Amino acid sequence: MTERVLILFGMCVLVAVIRTQGFRQEKGTSRTVVFHRTAQEETNSREKRDTRTRRSIFNSCTLKLSASESKILDQNTHETAFHGDDGSSFTLTWVGDGTGVILVLSTISAPVGVVVGGGSSRLYRSEDYGKTFHDISHVINNTFIRKEFGISTGPGNSQKVILSADVPALESNGGIIFTSVDAGISFEALQLPFHPRQAITFHFQNPNYLVTISIDGGLWLSLDFGNTWDKVHEGVHSFMWGSSTTLFFSSSPNGTVDADRRGELYLKRTEDLGKTFTTITQNIFSFGYIGGFLFTSVMEKLGAPRVIYVSSDQGHVFNKAQLPSATIEQFYSVLDGDEDMIFMHVDDPGDDRGILYSKSLERHLFGGEGKSDFTNITSLRGVYLTNVLEEDDRIRTVISFDRGGEWRLLSKPENAECGKNTKNCNLHIHGEYSRYNGLAPLLPLSDPSAVGLVIAHGSVGDSVTSAWPDVYVSDDGGYTWTRTLQGPHHYAILDSGGLVVAVESHTDRLVKTIKFSTDEGQCWKRYNFTEQAIFFAGLATEPGTKTMNLTIWGYRPEEEYRATWVAVTIDFQHLLTRDCEEHDYVNWLAHSTPGQDSDTNGCVLGYKETFRRLKKQSVCRNGRDYIVKREQSPCLCTREDYLCDYGYYRHESSSECIEQEDLKNHTLEVCLNGEEEELQTSGYRKVPSDKCEGGFTPSRRERTKGPQSTVLVTVVAVSIMVVGLVAAIFLIVRRMLCTDRVPAYRFSALQLQEDDQCISVGPQTVTVSNRVGYQSDSDEDLIE
């Protein structure tokens, strides 16, 4: 399989790194969710202002809840009031998979001028999916826990938990953590020899391996679940786990201030848990690791724009990615990726409103708050959704069904209409940009276990509007949509798509009703989950969509401006008691279009997929053991299964790849395994992950000219394709074309090798006996 990188050109910033650092990579933890109390005075005024932009009334399909159904739900609805707890926010964390254990930290904000950043007022535990909670603050001696990163849980079903105490750095020699090996039943207090600057991070497979950075920049490692710690390096800015026990981290030369802002960081690697180190490169701004690819952002010469280097072998060999460069004010952003392809945003200068945009056709939208609208629709292979800023300053939604090869506008739902003066009527989806501006409370939602199902906030028209959005549902991965609920809602998918729930999103009034659907949002039933309404804070479900338990979080106003937090958990498995049988399912061909040729219908990336999915009229439960069943079959290859090779482009009016005029009769040279070779191509290269067979099969081969007299190098080939609304650049990470002798760079010095422009130098191993020393032939001149 050939690895490639798909680049999206466009706008502004992505979360995770300071603006000048170069890389931005968004990673979240689905095990943890935070609920906040809001200032009612502020939200009331905003709500009243925004209600003037509401659309016309929409009547969704509503079914009556029977008396027996209401009685069953009443019997299986459990309410907990946290009396006397004045926490300003609640942090929920699920421990293990399918254990039903939830830990809740009630946190308060410290008064202005206080050194500490806040603490925990209470610690609660539930072992029945939130039906009951018990105050267990005494097991940690009622210690305040850090608000910003107070709780970490181990991978999988390790049931290991770490709480970081809120200890003032000026008043102690080190921090304190509480560790649990029994999912929070008991905790042990451990004194740290340092103060952590960020959350303690578990290894993704071994929960005994812990790593974090101290407030003085030390990289600390524990191999026995926090009982003992070793300081393995100093001056560390960031770290990321790689494959196996590989740990990457960036560090500053000794005494260097703001090295990350000036691009003076070292990138290092340890493959033996801190015993030895390898200096991979220096003079970087930042790095990222995703999908098996290691990226670095480098300024090759003082004052020059930054460029990207890529490695697909854990940093042993790097190659320069043939991407547009980025200045100090710009950045690169890793949006999504796997072992086959990486989506990356490349920034371009923007306007005076603080929103940056590309001058290319893509104009990929990022908000100035550091959020991207780029969404991977996980319920159907190859589908991505994002927003673009057009030249007329309108924001429009585009979708791709073939991993970014082609993008198109969304189709208008049949039950939604645009205004009379609307020229182009399409559905537009509200993403991070809308959520940041208070228009949509949730992002588009999908899950691999709920095949084809997508739930999102949207509006119809010629662009995204500032009006309150409605909720739209797609049952085929985004090809068609249905308007299903009026106004903003919080929603969740339960029972692998067999059950969908929603609660209206209001900040100005109390709520007491939940809506649920057993037919993927076509029709809804309403249930009053409490007698005394609450200010709604959010929904909480176990990570994934296997559960049938849902917890509604909120708070009730009381006298003297106090509020009581409330959790209401509904167990729907007693309402849907019948297990689904074979006749409840139907075979569904993904990506299919009625009337299309049977040989090509459903072909995406060279193969078809037929799923067994639940019928909408079937009222039953998939169950926790439900597994998505699918069958795959290859398709005949067509030109659409190929990208245009280097030196070729796809003509707008056809699928044929045409040679660029300036490269005709021009020899393309490529470095492969230390040998210079000529590339002979008919202009096509297969799309990453494409599994087509037979049919259109263009030839492509390399002819050896002769061995190089220098060291070995792995290189990366570059393919460029411009399609529809979005221009995509695919980088083939292991075979970079050294076309026209494109220069490669030695990473230990990052200097242009004028005489030999296709080389690679292996990194040096630094053996450390006491975990704090450095070998003289590597960094001694910079680190004492």
TISEFI-62994 format. One record per residue (C-alpha): residue number from 1; x, y, z. Coordinates in steps of 0.5 Angstrom, whole numbers. Example, Ala and Ser with C-alpha at 12.3 -4.5 7.8 and 13.67 -1.06 7.14 Angstrom:
2
  num      u      v      w
    1     25     -9     16
    2     27     -2     14
END
This chain:
784
  num      u      v      w
    1      0      0      0
    2      3      7     -2
    3      2     12      3
    4      0     19      1
    5     -2     26      4
    6     -8     30      2
    7     -7     37      3
    8    -13     42      4
    9    -11     49      3
   10    -15     54      7
   11    -16     59     13
   12    -14     61     20
   13    -12     56     25
   14    -13     49     29
   15    -13     48     36
   16     -7     45     40
   17     -1     49     39
   18      1     56     40
   19      0     60     33
   20      7     61     31
   21      9     54     33
   22      7     51     26
   23      3     44     27
   24     -4     44     30
   25     -7     37     31
   26    -13     36     35
   27    -14     30     40
   28    -20     29     44
   29    -22     24     50
   30    -28     21     49
   31    -28     19     56
   32    -29     25     59
   33    -34     31     59
   34    -35     37     63
   35    -41     41     64
   36    -41     48     67
   37    -46     53     70
   38    -47     59     66
   39    -49     66     68
   40    -56     67     66
   41    -56     74     66
   42    -51     74     60
   43    -54     68     56
   44    -61     71     57
   45    -59     77     53
   46    -56     73     48
   47    -62     69     47
   48    -67     74     46
   49    -62     78     41
   50    -61     71     37
   51    -69     69     37
   52    -70     75     32
   53    -67     71     27
   54    -71     64     28
   55    -74     61     22
   56    -81     59     20
   57    -84     54     24
   58    -83     47     23
   59    -87     41     25
   60    -83     35     26
   61    -86     28     26
   62    -89     26     33
   63    -92     20     36
   64    -96     19     42
   65    -92     16     48
   66    -97     11     51
   67    -99     10     58
   68    -95      3     59
   69    -89      6     55
   70    -89     12     60
   71    -90      8     66
   72    -84      4     64
   73    -79     10     63
   74    -82     13     70
   75    -79      6     73
   76    -73      6     70
   77    -71     14     71
   78    -66     15     76
   79    -65     22     79
   80    -60     25     83
   81    -59     32     87
   82    -52     34     89
   83    -55     38     95
   84    -50     43     98
   85    -45     42     92
   86    -44     49     89
   87    -39     47     84
   88    -39     51     78
   89    -37     45     73
   90    -38     38     74
   91    -32     33     70
   92    -35     26     68
   93    -30     21     67
   94    -32     14     65
   95    -27      8     67
   96    -26      2     63
   97    -31      0     57
   98    -37     -3     59
   99    -36     -3     67
  100    -41      3     68
  101    -36      6     73
  102    -37     14     73
  103    -32     19     77
  104    -35     26     77
  105    -31     32     80
  106    -34     38     82
  107    -30     44     81
  108    -30     51     83
  109    -26     57     81
  110    -21     60     85
  111    -22     68     87
  112    -19     73     83
  113    -12     74     85
  114    -11     67     88
  115     -5     63     86
  116     -8     56     85
  117    -12     55     79
  118    -18     52     83
  119    -20     46     86
  120    -25     40     87
  121    -30     41     92
  122    -33     34     92
  123    -31     27     88
  124    -37     22     87
  125    -37     15     84
  126    -43     11     80
  127    -42      4     78
  128    -49      3     75
  129    -48      8     69
  130    -50     14     73
  131    -57     11     76
  132    -54     13     83
  133    -48     17     86
  134    -44     16     92
  135    -40     22     95
  136    -33     19     96
  137    -29     25     97
  138    -26     22    104
  139    -22     17    100
  140    -18     22     98
  141    -18     26    104
  142    -22     31    101
  143    -16     34     98
  144    -17     39     92
  145    -16     36     85
  146    -14     40     79
  147    -19     43     75
  148    -16     44     69
  149    -13     37     68
  150    -15     33     75
  151    -17     26     72
  152    -13     21     68
  153    -16     14     66
  154    -12      8     63
  155    -13      5     57
  156    -18      0     55
  157    -21     -4     61
  158    -15     -3     66
  159    -19      1     71
  160    -13      5     73
  161    -14     12     75
  162    -10     18     77
  163    -12     24     80
  164     -7     30     81
  165     -8     34     87
  166     -8     42     87
  167     -2     44     90
  168      1     51     90
  169      8     50     87
  170     11     56     92
  171      9     52     98
  172     11     45     97
  173     17     41     94
  174     13     37     89
  175      6     35     87
  176      1     30     90
  177     -3     25     86
  178     -8     19     88
  179     -8     13     84
  180    -13      7     84
  181    -12      0     81
  182    -20     -1     82
  183    -24      4     78
  184    -24      9     84
  185    -26      4     90
  186    -20      6     93
  187    -14     11     92
  188     -7     11     94
  189     -3     18     95
  190      4     19     92
  191      9     25     93
  192     12     27     86
  193     19     30     86
  194     16     35     81
  195     10     39     80
  196      6     37     73
  197      5     42     68
  198      0     38     64
  199     -4     32     65
  200     -1     25     66
  201     -1     21     60
  202     -2     13     60
  203      2      9     55
  204     -4      7     50
  205     -3      0     51
  206      1     -1     58
  207     -2      3     64
  208      4      2     68
  209      8      7     63
  210      6     14     65
  211     10     20     62
  212      9     28     64
  213     12     35     63
  214     14     39     70
  215     13     46     71
  216     20     47     70
  217     21     43     63
  218     23     36     66
  219     20     30     62
  220     19     25     67
  221     17     18     66
  222     14     12     71
  223     14      5     69
  224     11      3     76
  225      4      7     75
  226      7     13     79
  227     10     10     85
  228     17     12     82
  229     19     17     77
  230     25     19     73
  231     27     25     70
  232     29     23     63
  233     31     30     60
  234     30     37     61
  235     28     43     57
  236     22     39     54
  237     16     43     51
  238     12     37     48
  239     12     30     47
  240      8     24     44
  241      8     17     44
  242      9     13     38
  243      9      6     36
  244     11      1     41
  245     15      4     47
  246     17     10     42
  247     17     17     45
  248     18     23     41
  249     19     30     45
  250     22     37     43
  251     27     40     47
  252     30     47     48
  253     38     48     48
  254     40     49     55
  255     39     57     57
  256     35     58     50
  257     28     62     51
  258     22     62     47
  259     26     57     43
  260     19     54     40
  261     17     61     37
  262     24     62     34
  263     24     55     31
  264     30     52     35
  265     27     46     38
  266     31     39     38
  267     26     33     36
  268     29     27     40
  269     26     20     41
  270     27     14     46
  271     26      7     44
  272     28      4     51
  273     24      8     56
  274     29     14     57
  275     35     10     57
  276     38     12     51
  277     36     18     46
  278     36     19     39
  279     37     27     36
  280     33     26     30
  281     33     34     28
  282     34     41     30
  283     31     48     29
  284     24     46     29
  285     18     49     31
  286     14     44     33
  287     12     36     31
  288      6     32     30
  289      5     24     30
  290     -1     21     27
  291     -3     15     23
  292      4     13     23
  293      7     19     20
  294     12     24     24
  295     12     31     22
  296     16     37     23
  297     16     44     22
  298     22     47     20
  299     25     54     18
  300     31     52     14
  301     34     59     14
  302     34     65     18
  303     28     69     16
  304     26     64     11
  305     18     61     11
  306     17     54     14
  307     17     47     11
  308     15     40     13
  309     19     34     13
  310     15     27     14
  311     18     20     16
  312     14     14     16
  313     19     10     20
  314     19     13     27
  315     24     18     25
  316     29     14     22
  317     29     17     15
  318     26     24     13
  319     24     27      7
  320     22     34      5
  321     14     35      3
  322     13     38     -3
  323      8     43      0
  324      7     51      0
  325     11     54      5
  326      9     58     11
  327     11     64     15
  328     11     65     22
  329      4     68     22
  330      2     62     18
  331      2     54     20
  332      1     47     18
  333     -5     43     21
  334     -6     36     21
  335    -14     35     21
  336    -15     27     20
  337    -11     21     18
  338     -9     14     18
  339     -4      9     16
  340     -6     11      8
  341     -7     18      8
  342     -6     24     12
  343    -11     31     11
  344     -7     37     13
  345     -9     44     12
  346     -4     49      9
  347     -5     56     11
  348     -5     62      7
  349     -5     70      9
  350    -12     73     10
  351    -16     79     11
  352    -16     84     17
  353    -22     81     20
  354    -17     75     23
  355    -20     70     19
  356    -15     67     14
  357    -16     64      7
  358    -13     61      1
  359    -13     64     -5
  360    -14     58     -9
  361    -21     54    -10
  362    -21     51     -3
  363    -21     56      2
  364    -22     52      7
  365    -25     55     13
  366    -22     56     20
  367    -25     60     25
  368    -20     65     29
  369    -21     62     35
  370    -17     56     33
  371    -23     51     31
  372    -24     47     24
  373    -30     45     21
  374    -27     39     18
  375    -31     33     20
  376    -30     25     19
  377    -36     22     18
  378    -34     15     21
  379    -41     12     19
  380    -39     11     12
  381    -32     10      9
  382    -29     15      5
  383    -34     21      7
  384    -31     28     10
  385    -35     34     11
  386    -32     41     11
  387    -34     49     10
  388    -31     53      5
  389    -31     61      5
  390    -32     63     -2
  391    -30     69     -5
  392    -36     73     -4
  393    -35     72      4
  394    -41     66      4
  395    -39     60      8
  396    -42     54      4
  397    -41     46      6
  398    -38     41      2
  399    -38     34      2
  400    -33     28     -1
  401    -35     21     -1
  402    -28     19     -4
  403    -23     21      1
  404    -22     28     -2
  405    -22     26     -9
  406    -28     30    -11
  407    -32     35     -7
  408    -39     38     -8
  409    -45     42     -5
  410    -50     38      0
  411    -57     37     -3
  412    -63     40     -1
  413    -67     36      4
  414    -74     35      1
  415    -78     37      7
  416    -74     44      7
  417    -75     50      3
  418    -71     56      1
  419    -73     63      1
  420    -76     66     -6
  421    -70     70     -8
  422    -65     64     -6
  423    -61     63    -13
  424    -57     57    -10
  425    -61     52     -5
  426    -57     47     -1
  427    -56     45      6
  428    -50     48     10
  429    -48     44     16
  430    -46     48     22
  431    -39     46     25
  432    -34     49     30
  433    -34     56     27
  434    -42     56     29
  435    -41     53     36
  436    -36     58     38
  437    -41     63     36
  438    -46     60     40
  439    -51     58     34
  440    -50     50     34
  441    -49     47     41
  442    -46     40     38
  443    -42     38     32
  444    -44     33     27
  445    -45     26     30
  446    -43     19     27
  447    -41     13     29
  448    -38      7     26
  449    -43      2     29
  450    -49      6     26
  451    -48      5     19
  452    -50     11     15
  453    -53     15     20
  454    -51     23     21
  455    -54     28     25
  456    -52     35     25
  457    -55     42     25
  458    -56     46     19
  459    -60     51     15
  460    -62     51      8
  461    -60     57      3
  462    -54     59     -1
  463    -50     59      5
  464    -49     58     12
  465    -53     63     16
  466    -54     67     23
  467    -61     64     24
  468    -62     59     29
  469    -60     52     26
  470    -65     46     25
  471    -63     39     26
  472    -62     34     20
  473    -61     27     19
  474    -58     23     14
  475    -59     15     13
  476    -54     14      8
  477    -47     18     10
  478    -49     25      7
  479    -52     24      0
  480    -59     25      2
  481    -62     29      9
  482    -68     30     12
  483    -70     36     17
  484    -72     33     23
  485    -72     37     29
  486    -73     45     30
  487    -68     49     33
  488    -62     47     36
  489    -61     41     40
  490    -57     36     44
  491    -57     29     41
  492    -54     23     42
  493    -54     16     39
  494    -55     10     43
  495    -56      2     41
  496    -51      3     35
  497    -56      7     32
  498    -63      3     34
  499    -64      9     39
  500    -63     17     38
  501    -65     22     43
  502    -65     29     43
  503    -66     35     48
  504    -68     42     46
  505    -62     47     47
  506    -64     53     52
  507    -60     58     56
  508    -66     62     58
  509    -71     57     60
  510    -72     51     64
  511    -73     44     61
  512    -76     37     63
  513    -77     34     56
  514    -73     29     52
  515    -75     26     45
  516    -73     20     43
  517    -73     16     36
  518    -73      9     34
  519    -73     10     26
  520    -67     14     26
  521    -70     21     27
  522    -76     20     22
  523    -81     21     28
  524    -80     22     35
  525    -83     21     42
  526    -83     26     48
  527    -82     24     55
  528    -82     28     61
  529    -76     26     65
  530    -77     30     71
  531    -83     33     75
  532    -78     40     77
  533    -75     43     71
  534    -68     44     70
  535    -63     49     67
  536    -60     44     62
  537    -52     43     62
  538    -51     37     57
  539    -52     30     56
  540    -47     24     58
  541    -47     17     55
  542    -42     12     55
  543    -36     13     50
  544    -39      9     43
  545    -46      8     42
  546    -47      1     45
  547    -50      3     51
  548    -58      4     52
  549    -57      9     59
  550    -57     16     58
  551    -56     22     63
  552    -58     29     63
  553    -54     34     67
  554    -57     41     69
  555    -58     45     75
  556    -64     48     79
  557    -64     55     82
  558    -65     56     89
  559    -66     61     94
  560    -60     66     95
  561    -57     65     88
  562    -55     58     90
  563    -56     52     85
  564    -57     45     86
  565    -53     40     81
  566    -58     35     78
  567    -57     28     74
  568    -62     24     71
  569    -61     18     68
  570    -66     14     64
  571    -65      6     62
  572    -68      5     55
  573    -67     -2     55
  574    -73     -4     59
  575    -77      0     54
  576    -74     -4     48
  577    -74    -11     51
  578    -74    -15     44
  579    -67    -17     41
  580    -67    -16     34
  581    -67    -22     30
  582    -65    -23     23
  583    -72    -21     19
  584    -71    -14     23
  585    -65    -13     18
  586    -64    -11     11
  587    -58    -11      6
  588    -56     -4      4
  589    -51     -2     -1
  590    -47      4      1
  591    -45      9     -4
  592    -51      7     -9
  593    -55     11    -13
  594    -62      9    -16
  595    -61      8    -24
  596    -54      7    -24
  597    -50      2    -28
  598    -50     -5    -23
  599    -43     -6    -25
  600    -41      1    -22
  601    -46      3    -17
  602    -43      3    -10
  603    -36      3    -13
  604    -32      8     -8
  605    -24      7     -8
  606    -25      1    -12
  607    -30     -3     -9
  608    -37     -4     -6
  609    -39     -5      1
  610    -46     -8      3
  611    -48     -8     10
  612    -53    -11     14
  613    -57     -5     18
  614    -63     -5     22
  615    -70     -3     18
  616    -73      3     21
  617    -79      0     22
  618    -76     -5     27
  619    -77     -3     34
  620    -72     -8     38
  621    -65     -7     41
  622    -58     -9     37
  623    -55    -10     44
  624    -48     -9     47
  625    -45    -15     43
  626    -48    -12     36
  627    -43    -13     31
  628    -43     -9     24
  629    -43    -14     18
  630    -41    -12     11
  631    -39    -16      5
  632    -34    -13      0
  633    -33    -14     -7
  634    -28    -11    -12
  635    -30     -6    -18
  636    -26     -6    -25
  637    -21      0    -25
  638    -23      7    -29
  639    -20     13    -29
  640    -23     16    -23
  641    -19     11    -19
  642    -13     14    -21
  643     -9     21    -19
  644     -5     25    -24
  645      2     23    -24
  646      7     28    -23
  647      8     33    -29
  648      0     32    -31
  649     -6     35    -29
  650    -14     33    -30
  651    -17     37    -35
  652    -24     40    -32
  653    -28     37    -38
  654    -26     30    -37
  655    -22     25    -33
  656    -16     24    -37
  657     -9     26    -35
  658     -6     31    -39
  659      2     33    -39
  660      4     40    -37
  661      7     44    -43
  662     13     46    -39
  663     15     39    -37
  664     14     36    -44
  665     20     32    -46
  666     23     33    -40
  667     26     27    -36
  668     24     26    -29
  669     29     23    -24
  670     27     20    -18
  671     32     17    -12
  672     30     10    -10
  673     34      6     -5
  674     40     10     -7
  675     40     10    -14
  676     38     15    -19
  677     33     13    -24
  678     28     16    -29
  679     21     16    -28
  680     17     13    -34
  681      9     14    -33
  682      3     15    -37
  683      1     20    -33
  684     -3     16    -28
  685     -2     14    -20
  686     -7     10    -16
  687    -11     13    -11
  688     -9     11     -4
  689    -13      5     -1
  690    -16      4     -8
  691    -18     -3     -9
  692    -20     -4    -16
  693    -18    -10    -20
  694    -17    -10    -28
  695    -20     -5    -32
  696    -16      1    -34
  697     -9      0    -32
  698     -4      5    -34
  699      3      3    -34
  700      8      7    -29
  701     16      4    -28
  702     22      7    -26
  703     29      5    -30
  704     35      5    -27
  705     41     10    -29
  706     46      8    -24
  707     48      8    -17
  708     49     14    -13
  709     56     15     -9
  710     53     17     -3
  711     49     14      3
  712     42     11      2
  713     35     15      2
  714     28     14      2
  715     24     19     -2
  716     17     21     -3
  717     14     22    -10
  718      9     28    -11
  719      2     28    -14
  720     -2     34    -15
  721     -9     34    -17
  722    -14     39    -17
  723    -22     37    -17
  724    -28     41    -17
  725    -28     46    -11
  726    -22     43     -8
  727    -15     43    -10
  728    -12     37     -7
  729     -4     35     -6
  730     -3     28     -5
  731      4     26     -2
  732      7     19     -3
  733     11     19      4
  734     16     14      2
  735     18     16     -5
  736     19     23     -6
  737     21     25    -13
  738     27     28    -14
  739     25     32    -20
  740     30     37    -23
  741     34     34    -17
  742     29     37    -12
  743     34     38     -6
  744     34     34      0
  745     36     36      7
  746     41     33     12
  747     37     33     19
  748     43     34     24
  749     45     40     21
  750     39     42     16
  751     43     45     11
  752     42     45      4
  753     47     40      1
  754     49     43     -6
  755     53     37     -9
  756     49     32     -7
  757     42     33     -7
  758     38     27     -6
  759     41     24      1
  760     39     22      8
  761     44     21     14
  762     42     17     20
  763     41     20     27
  764     46     19     32
  765     44     15     39
  766     46     18     45
  767     47     13     51
  768     45     16     58
  769     47     12     64
  770     44     16     69
  771     38     19     65
  772     40     26     66
  773     47     26     62
  774     48     27     54
  775     54     24     49
  776     59     29     47
  777     59     28     40
  778     51     30     39
  779     49     36     44
  780     54     38     48
  781     56     44     45
  782     49     47     46
  783     47     43     53
  784     51     43     59
END
